[in-house]
Amino acid sequence: MASIVDRGTRSAPKFFAKYDFVDASGERKQRWKLLAGVQTKKQATQELARVEREVAAGRDPFPERVAPSAIKPLLDQWGKSLKNRNADDDRSRTKRQLVPRFGKLTLEQITLPVVMTWIDELGESGLSPQTQRHAVNTLSRFFSWCIERGLATINPVRMVPVGKRPTPPIDRDQPWLEDETKVPELVAALGNDLGLAFYLANRSGMRLGEVVGLRMGDLDFLADGVIRVAHSYGGPLKEDRTGEGKVKWVPAPSDAEEMLKLHLARRRLNGAKAEDLVFMPPPGGRRRKLNWAGFRKERVEAEWDRASAAVGVTMSWYQATRHTAVSRALKAGVPLDQVSAAVGHASPETTRRSYAHYVRKDFAAGLRLPMPATKKG
């Protein structure tokens, strides 16, 4: 039962709600609560109805409001919860770019105008457009995590207008390894394991992490003309965002069985099983991750700089492998959809955006008919 108690004056009205409640011990008690902001008896009656509904439902009609806190602890908690393949990079990006800018703000204070101002600041920061885009996407993923846990109701990053996010420029004029005679020279200069890894990446278009992450069992399908790709270094594929164990298939060079025959026989002789790595670095060198015994990116880049300089090739590993495989195939007239599927692009349009200058441009005469001549007379 609840009632209104008027203890104010006409010039300074004060209305109280008097109601019974049951405390945590089960004892029935009475409470008076000032109806803040209520100026008339009618307003007090309306508020009393709300109080009665809350009491009947077993809820406190006047819960203590918790002041919103800064999001830095939430950012730290989110970072610890990450399990994706780039979790370390995400945590580092959060520490360097999100915490300094948003760590002292509350979730409610991070609105669309605040995000837009931050995007403008990123544009003037000197960071590469790719790094800027990664930062914005990281903030968006953090808000999605907050929404899933009931901490926020909207994601302000999703409200950024189309075309206003940082967009990395597409470099369509990167060099690629058109001189095929350089491929065997580079294989020899890189040495047995890394040289063969380069050979596969150059012919099939695998990323660096994918080729050095190959397991012995992934090459059981060479006779069928394909290679199974299930890892990037020691983790899931780039396309496997949730870590559910996705695999993809890439074309195997027609001479792969012959090229890899001795190497695979040697690995098996040394006890390599289906889940063991195909390519192993020589002993020595620093390991960045204790649970990864394969080639590290830094080591590959160092070996590549040495070998490419020795044979007179001036381009990156990526340009000489994945970029070359796509460019070579498109220049040879391989259909765009097949090339896109072979390298694991999200769609043929992704391939077209970066390689439009290699896409087939010879059209049938029926597609190039001239305008019909005007009839005379």
C-alpha positions as CSV (number, residue, x, y, z in Angstrom):
1,M,0.0,0.0,0.0
2,A,1.3,3.4,-0.9
3,S,0.1,7.0,-0.3
4,I,1.1,10.6,-0.9
5,V,2.2,12.8,2.0
6,D,2.2,16.6,1.4
7,R,4.7,18.4,3.7
8,G,5.5,21.5,1.6
9,T,3.9,24.9,1.3
10,R,2.0,26.5,-1.6
11,S,5.2,28.4,-2.7
12,A,7.5,25.4,-2.1
13,P,5.5,22.2,-2.6
14,K,7.1,18.9,-1.4
15,F,5.4,15.6,-2.0
16,F,6.5,12.3,-0.5
17,A,5.6,8.7,-1.4
18,K,5.0,6.6,1.7
19,Y,5.0,2.9,1.0
20,D,5.6,-0.5,2.6
21,F,8.3,-2.8,1.4
22,V,9.9,-6.1,2.4
23,D,13.6,-5.9,3.1
24,A,16.2,-8.6,2.4
25,S,15.5,-10.3,5.7
26,G,11.8,-10.6,4.9
27,E,10.8,-8.0,7.5
28,R,8.1,-5.5,6.4
29,K,9.1,-1.9,6.7
30,Q,7.8,1.6,5.8
31,R,9.7,4.1,3.7
32,W,9.2,7.8,2.8
33,K,10.7,9.1,-0.4
34,L,10.8,12.6,-1.7
35,L,9.2,12.8,-5.2
36,A,11.9,15.0,-6.8
37,G,10.6,17.4,-9.4
38,V,6.9,16.9,-8.6
39,Q,5.1,20.3,-8.3
40,T,1.4,19.4,-8.3
41,K,-0.9,16.9,-6.7
42,K,-1.8,15.5,-10.1
43,Q,1.9,14.8,-10.9
44,A,2.3,13.2,-7.4
45,T,-0.7,10.9,-8.1
46,Q,0.8,9.8,-11.4
47,E,4.2,9.1,-9.7
48,L,2.4,7.2,-6.9
49,A,0.9,4.8,-9.5
50,R,4.4,4.1,-10.7
51,V,5.6,3.5,-7.2
52,E,2.8,1.0,-6.5
53,R,3.6,-0.9,-9.8
54,E,7.2,-1.2,-8.9
55,V,6.5,-2.3,-5.3
56,A,4.0,-4.9,-6.5
57,A,6.6,-6.3,-8.9
58,G,9.1,-6.6,-6.1
59,R,11.3,-3.9,-7.4
60,D,12.8,-0.8,-5.7
61,P,10.8,2.2,-7.1
62,F,13.8,4.4,-6.3
63,P,16.9,2.5,-7.2
64,E,20.2,4.1,-6.5
65,R,21.6,5.5,-9.7
66,V,25.2,4.3,-10.4
67,A,27.3,7.1,-11.9
68,P,28.6,6.0,-15.4
69,S,32.3,5.2,-15.3
70,A,35.1,5.7,-17.8
71,I,35.5,2.9,-20.3
72,K,39.2,2.1,-19.8
73,P,38.5,-0.9,-17.5
74,L,36.0,-2.1,-20.1
75,L,38.6,-1.8,-22.9
76,D,41.0,-3.8,-20.8
77,Q,38.3,-6.5,-20.1
78,W,37.5,-6.7,-23.8
79,G,41.1,-7.1,-24.7
80,K,41.5,-10.0,-22.3
81,S,38.5,-11.7,-23.8
82,L,39.8,-11.7,-27.4
83,K,40.6,-15.1,-28.9
84,N,41.0,-14.2,-32.6
85,R,44.1,-14.8,-34.6
86,N,45.1,-11.1,-34.4
87,A,44.2,-10.7,-30.7
88,D,47.7,-9.4,-29.8
89,D,47.5,-6.7,-32.5
90,D,44.0,-5.7,-31.4
91,R,45.2,-5.3,-27.8
92,S,48.2,-3.3,-28.9
93,R,46.0,-1.1,-31.1
94,T,43.5,-0.6,-28.2
95,K,46.4,0.5,-25.9
96,R,47.9,2.9,-28.5
97,Q,44.9,4.4,-30.1
98,L,41.7,3.8,-28.2
99,V,42.7,4.2,-24.5
100,P,44.4,7.6,-25.0
101,R,41.4,9.0,-26.9
102,F,38.4,7.4,-25.2
103,G,39.7,5.8,-21.9
104,K,38.4,8.7,-19.7
105,L,35.0,8.9,-21.4
106,T,31.9,6.9,-20.6
107,L,30.0,4.8,-23.2
108,E,27.3,7.4,-23.3
109,Q,29.7,10.2,-24.1
110,I,31.1,8.4,-27.2
111,T,28.5,9.6,-29.8
112,L,28.6,9.9,-33.6
113,P,30.0,13.5,-33.5
114,V,32.7,12.3,-31.1
115,V,33.6,9.5,-33.4
116,M,33.6,11.7,-36.5
117,T,35.9,14.2,-34.8
118,W,38.3,11.3,-33.9
119,I,38.2,10.2,-37.6
120,D,39.2,13.7,-38.6
121,E,42.0,13.6,-36.0
122,L,43.2,10.3,-37.4
123,G,43.4,11.8,-40.9
124,E,45.8,14.4,-39.6
125,S,47.8,12.1,-37.4
126,G,50.2,10.9,-40.1
127,L,49.1,7.2,-39.6
128,S,48.6,5.2,-42.8
129,P,45.0,5.0,-44.0
130,Q,45.1,1.2,-43.4
131,T,46.2,1.8,-39.7
132,Q,43.4,4.4,-39.4
133,R,40.8,2.0,-40.7
134,H,42.0,-0.8,-38.4
135,A,41.6,1.6,-35.4
136,V,38.1,2.6,-36.4
137,N,37.1,-1.1,-36.9
138,T,38.6,-2.0,-33.5
139,L,36.4,0.6,-31.8
140,S,33.4,-0.7,-33.6
141,R,34.1,-4.3,-32.5
142,F,34.4,-3.0,-28.9
143,F,31.0,-1.5,-29.0
144,S,29.5,-4.6,-30.5
145,W,30.9,-6.5,-27.5
146,C,29.4,-4.0,-25.1
147,I,26.0,-4.3,-26.8
148,E,26.1,-8.1,-26.6
149,R,26.6,-7.7,-22.8
150,G,23.9,-5.1,-22.3
151,L,26.3,-2.3,-21.5
152,A,25.4,-0.2,-24.6
153,T,22.4,0.0,-26.9
154,I,24.0,1.5,-30.0
155,N,27.3,1.3,-31.9
156,P,28.2,4.9,-33.0
157,V,30.8,3.6,-35.4
158,R,28.0,1.9,-37.4
159,M,26.4,5.3,-37.8
160,V,29.3,6.8,-39.7
161,P,28.1,7.7,-43.2
162,V,29.2,5.6,-46.1
163,G,32.5,6.9,-47.5
164,K,33.5,8.8,-44.3
165,R,35.6,6.0,-42.9
166,P,39.4,6.0,-43.6
167,T,39.9,4.2,-46.9
168,P,43.4,2.8,-47.9
169,P,44.3,3.7,-51.5
170,I,44.6,0.7,-53.9
171,D,48.1,0.4,-55.4
172,R,47.3,-1.0,-58.8
173,D,50.7,-0.5,-60.2
174,Q,52.8,-2.8,-57.9
175,P,55.5,-4.8,-59.7
176,W,55.2,-8.5,-60.2
177,L,57.6,-11.2,-61.1
178,E,57.1,-11.4,-64.9
179,D,60.5,-12.9,-65.5
180,E,59.8,-16.6,-64.9
181,T,63.5,-17.5,-65.1
182,K,64.0,-15.7,-61.7
183,V,61.7,-18.2,-59.9
184,P,64.2,-21.2,-59.9
185,E,67.0,-18.8,-59.0
186,L,65.1,-17.5,-56.0
187,V,64.2,-21.1,-54.9
188,A,67.9,-22.0,-54.9
189,A,69.0,-18.7,-53.2
190,L,66.4,-19.2,-50.4
191,G,67.5,-22.7,-49.5
192,N,65.6,-26.0,-49.3
193,D,62.6,-25.3,-47.0
194,L,62.0,-21.6,-47.6
195,G,62.8,-22.0,-51.3
196,L,60.1,-24.6,-51.7
197,A,57.7,-22.5,-49.7
198,F,58.4,-19.6,-52.1
199,Y,57.8,-21.9,-55.0
200,L,54.4,-22.9,-53.8
201,A,53.3,-19.4,-52.9
202,N,54.5,-18.0,-56.2
203,R,52.5,-20.7,-58.2
204,S,49.4,-20.9,-56.0
205,G,49.0,-17.5,-54.5
206,M,49.1,-18.5,-50.9
207,R,49.8,-15.8,-48.3
208,L,53.0,-16.1,-46.3
209,G,51.4,-17.3,-43.1
210,E,49.4,-19.9,-45.1
211,V,52.4,-21.4,-46.9
212,V,54.7,-21.6,-43.8
213,G,51.7,-22.9,-41.8
214,L,51.1,-25.9,-44.1
215,R,50.9,-29.3,-42.4
216,M,52.1,-32.6,-44.0
217,G,48.5,-33.8,-44.3
218,D,47.6,-30.7,-46.3
219,L,49.7,-32.0,-49.2
220,D,47.9,-35.4,-49.4
221,F,45.8,-34.0,-52.3
222,L,48.5,-33.0,-54.7
223,A,47.4,-35.8,-57.1
224,D,44.0,-34.1,-57.3
225,G,45.6,-30.8,-58.2
226,V,44.8,-29.0,-55.0
227,I,46.4,-28.1,-51.6
228,R,44.4,-27.8,-48.4
229,V,45.0,-24.6,-46.4
230,A,43.8,-24.7,-42.8
231,H,46.3,-22.5,-40.9
232,S,48.0,-19.2,-41.0
233,Y,51.3,-19.7,-39.1
234,G,50.1,-21.5,-35.9
235,G,46.5,-20.1,-35.9
236,P,43.4,-20.0,-38.0
237,L,43.1,-18.5,-41.5
238,K,42.5,-14.8,-42.0
239,E,39.0,-15.7,-43.3
240,D,38.3,-17.7,-40.2
241,R,37.3,-14.8,-37.9
242,T,35.6,-16.9,-35.3
243,G,38.3,-19.6,-35.1
244,E,35.9,-22.4,-36.0
245,G,38.4,-24.3,-38.1
246,K,37.6,-23.2,-41.6
247,V,39.7,-24.6,-44.5
248,K,40.1,-23.6,-48.1
249,W,41.6,-25.2,-51.2
250,V,44.1,-23.6,-53.6
251,P,45.4,-24.9,-56.9
252,A,48.5,-27.0,-56.8
253,P,51.2,-26.5,-59.5
254,S,51.2,-29.5,-61.9
255,D,54.8,-30.2,-61.0
256,A,54.2,-30.0,-57.2
257,E,54.5,-33.8,-56.6
258,E,57.8,-33.9,-58.3
259,M,59.2,-30.8,-56.8
260,L,58.2,-31.7,-53.2
261,K,58.9,-35.5,-53.5
262,L,62.4,-35.5,-51.9
263,H,61.5,-32.9,-49.3
264,L,58.4,-34.8,-48.1
265,A,60.3,-38.1,-48.0
266,R,63.0,-36.5,-45.9
267,R,60.4,-35.0,-43.5
268,R,58.7,-38.4,-43.1
269,L,62.0,-40.1,-42.5
270,N,62.6,-37.7,-39.7
271,G,59.3,-38.7,-38.1
272,A,57.0,-35.9,-39.4
273,K,53.3,-36.8,-39.0
274,A,50.2,-35.4,-40.7
275,E,49.9,-32.5,-38.2
276,D,53.6,-31.5,-38.4
277,L,54.8,-28.6,-40.4
278,V,56.0,-29.1,-44.0
279,F,58.6,-26.4,-43.9
280,M,60.9,-25.9,-40.9
281,P,63.5,-23.2,-40.4
282,P,67.1,-24.1,-39.6
283,P,68.0,-24.3,-35.9
284,G,68.8,-21.1,-34.1
285,G,67.2,-17.7,-34.2
286,R,64.8,-16.0,-31.8
287,R,61.2,-17.3,-31.4
288,R,58.5,-14.7,-31.0
289,K,56.0,-17.2,-29.8
290,L,57.0,-20.3,-27.8
291,N,54.2,-22.4,-29.3
292,W,55.3,-21.7,-32.9
293,A,58.3,-23.5,-34.3
294,G,57.9,-22.5,-37.9
295,F,59.1,-19.6,-40.0
296,R,58.5,-16.2,-38.5
297,K,57.6,-13.3,-40.7
298,E,60.6,-11.4,-39.6
299,R,62.9,-14.2,-40.5
300,V,61.4,-14.7,-43.9
301,E,61.7,-11.1,-44.7
302,A,65.4,-11.1,-43.7
303,E,66.0,-14.2,-45.8
304,W,64.0,-12.7,-48.7
305,D,66.0,-9.4,-48.7
306,R,69.3,-11.4,-48.9
307,A,68.1,-13.8,-51.6
308,S,66.3,-11.3,-53.8
309,A,69.2,-9.0,-53.8
310,A,71.5,-11.8,-54.8
311,V,69.5,-12.6,-57.9
312,G,68.6,-9.0,-58.8
313,V,64.9,-8.9,-57.9
314,T,63.7,-5.7,-56.4
315,M,60.3,-6.4,-54.9
316,S,58.7,-7.7,-51.7
317,W,57.9,-11.3,-50.9
318,Y,54.1,-10.5,-51.3
319,Q,54.7,-8.9,-54.7
320,A,56.8,-11.9,-55.9
321,T,54.2,-14.5,-54.6
322,R,50.5,-13.8,-54.1
323,H,50.5,-10.6,-56.2
324,T,52.4,-12.3,-59.0
325,A,50.2,-15.4,-59.0
326,V,47.0,-13.3,-59.5
327,S,48.6,-11.0,-62.1
328,R,50.1,-13.8,-64.1
329,A,46.7,-15.7,-64.1
330,L,44.7,-12.7,-65.2
331,K,47.1,-11.7,-67.8
332,A,46.9,-15.2,-69.2
333,G,43.2,-14.9,-69.5
334,V,42.1,-17.1,-66.6
335,P,38.4,-16.1,-65.8
336,L,38.1,-13.6,-63.0
337,D,35.9,-15.8,-60.8
338,Q,38.3,-18.7,-60.9
339,V,41.3,-16.5,-59.9
340,S,39.2,-15.0,-57.1
341,A,38.2,-18.4,-55.8
342,A,41.8,-19.7,-56.1
343,V,43.3,-17.0,-53.8
344,G,40.3,-16.9,-51.4
345,H,39.1,-13.4,-52.1
346,A,35.6,-12.5,-50.7
347,S,34.2,-12.1,-54.2
348,P,35.4,-11.5,-57.8
349,E,34.7,-7.8,-57.2
350,T,37.5,-7.8,-54.6
351,T,39.9,-9.1,-57.2
352,R,38.6,-6.7,-59.9
353,R,39.2,-3.6,-57.6
354,S,42.9,-4.4,-57.3
355,Y,43.7,-6.0,-60.6
356,A,41.4,-4.2,-63.1
357,H,44.3,-3.5,-65.4
358,Y,44.9,-7.3,-65.9
359,V,41.3,-8.3,-66.4
360,R,40.6,-9.5,-69.9
361,K,39.7,-6.6,-72.3
362,D,39.3,-8.3,-75.6
363,F,35.6,-8.3,-76.4
364,A,33.8,-10.2,-79.2
365,A,32.8,-8.2,-82.3
366,G,29.1,-8.7,-81.4
367,L,29.7,-6.5,-78.4
368,R,31.3,-3.7,-80.4
369,L,28.7,-3.1,-83.1
370,P,28.7,0.4,-84.5
371,M,25.7,2.7,-84.7
372,P,23.6,1.8,-87.8
373,A,23.9,4.2,-90.7
374,T,21.1,6.7,-91.4
375,K,18.8,5.7,-94.3
376,K,19.1,8.1,-97.2
377,G,16.1,9.6,-99.0
